[in-house]
Amino acid sequence: MSQMKESNSIRNDLMKRHIADSLEVLMAKHSIDEISIKDITEAAGISKATFSRYYIDKYDAVSWIYM
């Protein structure tokens, strides 16, 4: 794998982890049904477009956490 592709892969993994960590903090206080994409993006400090780049919806993010 080229160094650039490897760097992008690491960056993607780090962003997915950051979003997932923010969701986990929210899930400690609220049920998944009470959490919106807006809640997740605000907690993570990202835009909805960034969230959508990595996950289809909040349930996709939950699945990634528990894979």
C-alpha positions as CSV (number, residue, x, y, z in Angstrom):
1,M,0.0,0.0,0.0
2,S,1.3,3.4,-0.8
3,Q,2.2,5.8,2.0
4,M,-0.6,8.2,0.9
5,K,-3.3,5.5,0.9
6,E,-2.1,4.2,4.3
7,S,-2.2,7.8,5.7
8,N,-5.8,8.2,4.4
9,S,-6.8,4.9,5.8
10,I,-5.4,5.9,9.2
11,R,-7.1,9.3,9.0
12,N,-10.4,7.6,8.1
13,D,-10.1,5.1,11.0
14,L,-9.4,8.0,13.4
15,M,-12.4,10.0,12.3
16,K,-14.7,6.9,12.6
17,R,-13.3,6.3,16.1
18,H,-13.8,10.0,17.0
19,I,-17.5,9.9,15.9
20,A,-18.1,6.6,17.6
21,D,-16.5,7.9,20.9
22,S,-18.8,10.9,20.8
23,L,-21.8,8.6,20.2
24,E,-20.8,6.4,23.1
25,V,-20.7,9.4,25.4
26,L,-24.2,10.3,24.3
27,M,-25.4,6.7,24.7
28,A,-24.2,6.7,28.3
29,K,-26.9,9.4,29.0
30,H,-29.6,8.7,26.5
31,S,-31.1,5.8,24.5
32,I,-30.2,5.6,20.9
33,D,-33.7,6.5,19.9
34,E,-33.3,9.8,21.8
35,I,-30.1,10.7,20.0
36,S,-30.2,12.5,16.7
37,I,-27.5,12.9,14.0
38,K,-27.4,16.5,15.0
39,D,-26.6,15.5,18.6
40,I,-23.8,13.3,17.4
41,T,-22.3,15.9,15.0
42,E,-22.4,18.6,17.7
43,A,-20.7,16.3,20.2
44,A,-18.0,15.4,17.7
45,G,-17.6,18.9,16.4
46,I,-18.2,17.9,12.8
47,S,-20.7,18.6,10.0
48,K,-23.5,16.3,9.0
49,A,-21.7,15.8,5.6
50,T,-18.6,14.5,7.5
51,F,-20.8,12.1,9.5
52,S,-22.4,10.9,6.3
53,R,-19.0,10.3,4.7
54,Y,-18.3,7.7,7.4
55,Y,-21.7,6.3,8.4
56,I,-25.0,5.7,6.7
57,D,-27.0,6.6,9.9
58,K,-26.7,6.4,13.7
59,Y,-27.4,2.7,13.7
60,D,-24.5,2.1,11.3
61,A,-22.3,3.9,13.8
62,V,-23.6,1.8,16.7
63,S,-22.9,-1.4,14.6
64,W,-19.3,-0.2,14.0
65,I,-18.8,0.3,17.7
66,Y,-19.9,-3.2,18.5
67,M,-18.3,-5.1,15.6
